[in-house]
Amino acid sequence: MFAFEVIGSELKLTVLHSLLTGPKRFNELRVATGICQSSLAKTLKELEEVGIAERKVHLDRPVAVEYRLSPKGQDLFEAIRDLEVWATRWVMAAGSREVTQ
C-alpha cells in the first residue's frame, strides 16, 4: 500500500501521465492537466520530494521551470500503463466510473 501513498492521488497520476511523453514547463503542465496553479505546484513538489519528478530551472528571459520524470519516475511507466489497460477493460468499457465485471 505504500505505492498508493506515494502516487495514489488523481492529481499525481494526471501529472505523471502528462510527463510520460517528455519534459514539460510548468504552464504546459497546467494547460495539459487542467490542474489549478497552486494544486499543480503542490503536486509537483510532492513528486519531487519522493524522487519521482525532477525540476530544472532555465535562466532564459523570462525564467522557465521544466519538469521531467526522474529515472525512478520513468520506471513507473509500465505500472501506469497496466493501470490504464485495466481501467479501459473494466471501468471505461462499462460506461461508468464504477468497477464492474
CYANA upper distance limits for C-alpha pairs under 8 A (distance plus 0.5 A):
  1 MET  CA      5 GLU  CA      7.27
  2 PHE  CA      6 VAL  CA      6.95
  3 ALA  CA      7 ILE  CA      6.70
  3 ALA  CA      8 GLY  CA      7.53
  4 PHE  CA      8 GLY  CA      4.47
  4 PHE  CA      9 SER  CA      8.11
  6 VAL  CA     47 LEU  CA      8.46
  6 VAL  CA     50 VAL  CA      7.83
  7 ILE  CA     12 LYS  CA      6.30
  7 ILE  CA     13 LEU  CA      6.98
  7 ILE  CA     47 LEU  CA      8.43
  8 GLY  CA     12 LYS  CA      7.49
  8 GLY  CA     13 LEU  CA      7.56
  9 SER  CA     13 LEU  CA      6.86
 10 GLU  CA     14 THR  CA      6.56
 11 LEU  CA     15 VAL  CA      6.76
 11 LEU  CA     35 ILE  CA      8.13
 11 LEU  CA     40 LEU  CA      8.32
 11 LEU  CA     43 THR  CA      7.41
 12 LYS  CA     16 LEU  CA      6.56
 12 LYS  CA     43 THR  CA      6.60
 12 LYS  CA     44 LEU  CA      8.36
 12 LYS  CA     47 LEU  CA      7.99
 13 LEU  CA     17 HIS  CA      6.47
 14 THR  CA     18 SER  CA      6.85
 14 THR  CA     33 THR  CA      6.93
 15 VAL  CA     19 LEU  CA      6.73
 15 VAL  CA     29 LEU  CA      7.74
 15 VAL  CA     33 THR  CA      7.17
 15 VAL  CA     43 THR  CA      8.47
 15 VAL  CA     44 LEU  CA      8.34
 16 LEU  CA     20 LEU  CA      6.69
 16 LEU  CA     69 LEU  CA      8.22
 17 HIS  CA     21 THR  CA      8.14
 17 HIS  CA     80 ILE  CA      8.25
 18 SER  CA     22 GLY  CA      8.29
 18 SER  CA     29 LEU  CA      7.58
 18 SER  CA     32 ALA  CA      7.55
 18 SER  CA     33 THR  CA      7.64
 19 LEU  CA     23 PRO  CA      6.47
 19 LEU  CA     24 LYS  CA      7.20
 19 LEU  CA     67 TYR  CA      8.17
 19 LEU  CA     68 ARG  CA      6.55
 19 LEU  CA     69 LEU  CA      6.83
 20 LEU  CA     69 LEU  CA      7.73
 20 LEU  CA     74 GLN  CA      7.85
 20 LEU  CA     77 PHE  CA      7.62
 22 GLY  CA     68 ARG  CA      6.97
 22 GLY  CA     69 LEU  CA      8.24
 23 PRO  CA     66 GLU  CA      6.99
 23 PRO  CA     67 TYR  CA      5.99
 23 PRO  CA     68 ARG  CA      4.85
 23 PRO  CA     69 LEU  CA      7.83
 24 LYS  CA     28 GLU  CA      6.35
 24 LYS  CA     29 LEU  CA      6.59
 24 LYS  CA     66 GLU  CA      5.93
 24 LYS  CA     67 TYR  CA      5.92
 24 LYS  CA     68 ARG  CA      7.07
 25 ARG  CA     29 LEU  CA      6.82
 25 ARG  CA     64 ALA  CA      7.39
 25 ARG  CA     65 VAL  CA      6.10
 25 ARG  CA     66 GLU  CA      4.59
 25 ARG  CA     67 TYR  CA      6.54
 26 PHE  CA     30 ARG  CA      6.73
 26 PHE  CA     64 ALA  CA      8.32
 26 PHE  CA     65 VAL  CA      6.59
 26 PHE  CA     66 GLU  CA      6.65
 26 PHE  CA     67 TYR  CA      7.56
 27 ASN  CA     31 VAL  CA      6.69
 28 GLU  CA     32 ALA  CA      6.47
 29 LEU  CA     33 THR  CA      6.31
 29 LEU  CA     34 GLY  CA      8.45
 30 ARG  CA     34 GLY  CA      6.07
 30 ARG  CA     35 ILE  CA      6.09
 30 ARG  CA     36 CYS  CA      7.19
 30 ARG  CA     37 GLN  CA      7.14
 30 ARG  CA     40 LEU  CA      7.41
 31 VAL  CA     35 ILE  CA      8.03
 35 ILE  CA     39 SER  CA      6.98
 35 ILE  CA     40 LEU  CA      6.27
 36 CYS  CA     40 LEU  CA      6.54
 37 GLN  CA     41 ALA  CA      6.62
 38 SER  CA     42 LYS  CA      6.74
 39 SER  CA     43 THR  CA      6.55
 40 LEU  CA     44 LEU  CA      6.54
 41 ALA  CA     45 LYS  CA      6.63
 42 LYS  CA     46 GLU  CA      6.76
 43 THR  CA     47 LEU  CA      6.76
 44 LEU  CA     48 GLU  CA      6.60
 44 LEU  CA     53 ALA  CA      7.68
 45 LYS  CA     49 GLU  CA      6.63
 46 GLU  CA     50 VAL  CA      7.09
 47 LEU  CA     51 GLY  CA      6.82
 47 LEU  CA     52 ILE  CA      5.76
 47 LEU  CA     53 ALA  CA      5.84
 48 GLU  CA     52 ILE  CA      6.29
 48 GLU  CA     53 ALA  CA      5.26
 48 GLU  CA     54 GLU  CA      6.31
 48 GLU  CA     55 ARG  CA      7.91
 51 GLY  CA     70 SER  CA      7.28
 51 GLY  CA     72 LYS  CA      7.19
 51 GLY  CA     73 GLY  CA      7.83
 52 ILE  CA     69 LEU  CA      6.46
 52 ILE  CA     70 SER  CA      5.89
 52 ILE  CA     71 PRO  CA      8.05
 52 ILE  CA     72 LYS  CA      5.98
 52 ILE  CA     73 GLY  CA      4.66
 52 ILE  CA     74 GLN  CA      8.34
 53 ALA  CA     67 TYR  CA      7.15
 53 ALA  CA     68 ARG  CA      6.14
 53 ALA  CA     69 LEU  CA      4.93
 53 ALA  CA     70 SER  CA      5.61
 53 ALA  CA     73 GLY  CA      6.71
 54 GLU  CA     67 TYR  CA      6.09
 54 GLU  CA     68 ARG  CA      5.85
 54 GLU  CA     69 LEU  CA      6.47
 54 GLU  CA     70 SER  CA      6.13
 55 ARG  CA     65 VAL  CA      7.33
 55 ARG  CA     66 GLU  CA      6.32
 55 ARG  CA     67 TYR  CA      5.19
 55 ARG  CA     68 ARG  CA      7.24
 56 LYS  CA     65 VAL  CA      6.22
 56 LYS  CA     66 GLU  CA      5.67
 56 LYS  CA     67 TYR  CA      6.82
 57 VAL  CA     63 VAL  CA      7.68
 57 VAL  CA     64 ALA  CA      6.46
 57 VAL  CA     65 VAL  CA      5.01
 57 VAL  CA     66 GLU  CA      6.82
 58 HIS  CA     63 VAL  CA      6.31
 58 HIS  CA     64 ALA  CA      5.64
 58 HIS  CA     65 VAL  CA      6.50
 58 HIS  CA     66 GLU  CA      7.96
 59 LEU  CA     63 VAL  CA      5.42
 59 LEU  CA     64 ALA  CA      7.25
 60 ASP  CA     64 ALA  CA      7.19
 69 LEU  CA     73 GLY  CA      5.40
 69 LEU  CA     74 GLN  CA      6.19
 70 SER  CA     74 GLN  CA      6.60
 71 PRO  CA     75 ASP  CA      6.74
 72 LYS  CA     76 LEU  CA      7.58
 73 GLY  CA     77 PHE  CA      7.99
 76 LEU  CA     80 ILE  CA      6.67
 77 PHE  CA     81 ARG  CA      6.56
 78 GLU  CA     82 ASP  CA      6.58
 79 ALA  CA     83 LEU  CA      6.78
 80 ILE  CA     84 GLU  CA      6.79
 81 ARG  CA     85 VAL  CA      6.75
 82 ASP  CA     86 TRP  CA      6.67
 83 LEU  CA     87 ALA  CA      6.58
 84 GLU  CA     88 THR  CA      6.55
 85 VAL  CA     89 ARG  CA      6.70
 86 TRP  CA     90 TRP  CA      6.49
 86 TRP  CA     91 VAL  CA      8.19
 87 ALA  CA     91 VAL  CA      5.41
 87 ALA  CA     92 MET  CA      6.59
 88 THR  CA     92 MET  CA      5.28
 88 THR  CA     93 ALA  CA      6.48
 89 ARG  CA     93 ALA  CA      6.11
 90 TRP  CA     94 ALA  CA      6.98
 90 TRP  CA     99 VAL  CA      6.63
 90 TRP  CA    100 THR  CA      6.62
 90 TRP  CA    101 GLN  CA      7.03
 91 VAL  CA     95 GLY  CA      7.31
 91 VAL  CA     96 SER  CA      6.70
 91 VAL  CA     97 ARG  CA      6.19
 91 VAL  CA     98 GLU  CA      6.70
 91 VAL  CA     99 VAL  CA      5.73
 91 VAL  CA    100 THR  CA      7.21
 92 MET  CA     96 SER  CA      6.68
 92 MET  CA     97 ARG  CA      7.43
 94 ALA  CA     98 GLU  CA      8.41
 94 ALA  CA     99 VAL  CA      8.40
 94 ALA  CA    100 THR  CA      7.40
